[in-house]
Amino acid sequence: MPRTRSLPLALCASISSLALVAGCGTDSGAAEEEAEASVGPAVPAYVSRPDLTAPDIEITPAAGAPEADGTVVLLGPKSEGAPLSGVLIVDETGEPIWIHPTESRSYDVRVQELDGEQVLTWWQGTSPVVGMGVGEFVVVDDSYREIATITTGGDLDPGQADIHEGRLTPDGTALLTAYVKVPADLTTFGGPEDGWVWDNVVQEVDVDTGEVLLSWRSLDHVPLEATKSELPEDGGTEEAPFDYFHVNSVSEDADGSLLVSARNTWAVYDLDRESGEVLWTLGGEESDFDLGEGVEFAWQHDAERQADGTLTMFDNQSEPDIGPTSRGLRLALDEQAKTATLVTEYLPPDPDRLAGSQGSLEQLPNGNVFIGWGSRPFYSEFAADGTLLWDAALGSGDNYRAYRQEWTATPADPPDAVLADGAVHVSWNGATEVDSWRLVAGDDEASAEAGEPVARSGFETELPVDGDPAYLAVEALDADGQVLGSTVLGD
């Protein structure tokens, strides 16, 4: 049974209650998720799917090149001027596998596990305030059928799930974030006594039932004075609340506590899952750790504990600029001595790649590190020691997080095929196991014969046709020559 937990995205009541307005974009933290529009290379055009376009991704090898290891790259490109706003899965060469345009921008596209099965998830909704959203996380199976939507509950209206986090846990729950405006005295910051701020909410929601197991609010545990942001001129009003905290990732720590990254306090917080108490703070104004040389981070994203005990994150260092470039960080934390030491720094190929928003760091199973550069349209892979292996350019637009993961899918819809100029142009949007294509042609279906397989040559493959057969079909084959799907032309 599908788990449909959220309302449709007609979220007028939620939007009204939040009083979301574009004026909040003047806050330094609210520069999140917005990038400069740019004009990229020409986008591919497909005869079989003229409705689809995708970025022409350019990969530059450095100390290596992307390996064909069965993994895919998952992206959510967007922004004015980008050829695609939606979900994009590409192979190691940057060639599209699944192009899925969405009415709204899509965030946090990744492969996760639900009930022991591989699923694909992403956020969709509305983002009337730059850097925040109200919506839901979509869950689809390996045929791209929607099986669930996940959003907030409890003391929050349905459909208030924010763009930043939709992490599924092994216990069948989802970690979500949300923003709620509340009154606050802002005279300390030069603002009004009867001002307004964004309170940041972390929820853990049972996917099956929608029950809220945890609802944590930043103002109950982290004071306004912890912020590194300045109150914008004319900010702190009900129409433009002060974004003092800006939660942007929630993950599980090894002991079951929760690691929460707050961009606008430059800090990572370890939360007790039962009480919500802050067990320790790393970075910011009230750090419980002494930060070693090269450790200090600013405006960071995606803080996660790794299997070796280190803590990784994407260190933006920007908006406003603090350091010369954004970077990936791996830190060793001594929770007894309360010290944080730099283990590895992952630097981009260009010395000034400052990402004013977004970004991610993923630990790959082989020890490599995969980084998405957020508002800068790039993603990169590094060796464990920090050596850059290769760098990919999206050409235009930006992307919240980038992942390199295993994903196997066979779409519910059949392949698309068009006969034009003496050839069949064929594609199967989302299919991951197609190794080759072959034509089946003849006077009728009963007498039709299969031709020789033609190797898949990218998202779309061209198959020459001899003569003018009355019956013509195309078959998708896997690496073992087994038929995965077929389409009869003219049906």
PyMOL commands that set and color helices and strands:
alter all, ss='L'
color gray80, all
select helices_A, chain A and resi 12-18+22-26+29-31+187-189+218-220+224-226+263-265
alter helices_A, ss='H'
color red, helices_A
select strands_A, chain A and resi 3-4+58-61+71-75+86-90+96-101+107-114+117-126+134-140+146-150+166-168+173-184+195-206+212-217+247-252+258-262+267-271+278-283+290-291+301-305+311-315+327-334+339-346+360-363+369-372+378-382+388-393+403-406+416-420+423-427+436-442+449-450+454-455+460-464+471-477+483-488
alter strands_A, ss='S'
color yellow, strands_A
deselect
rebuild
show_as cartoon
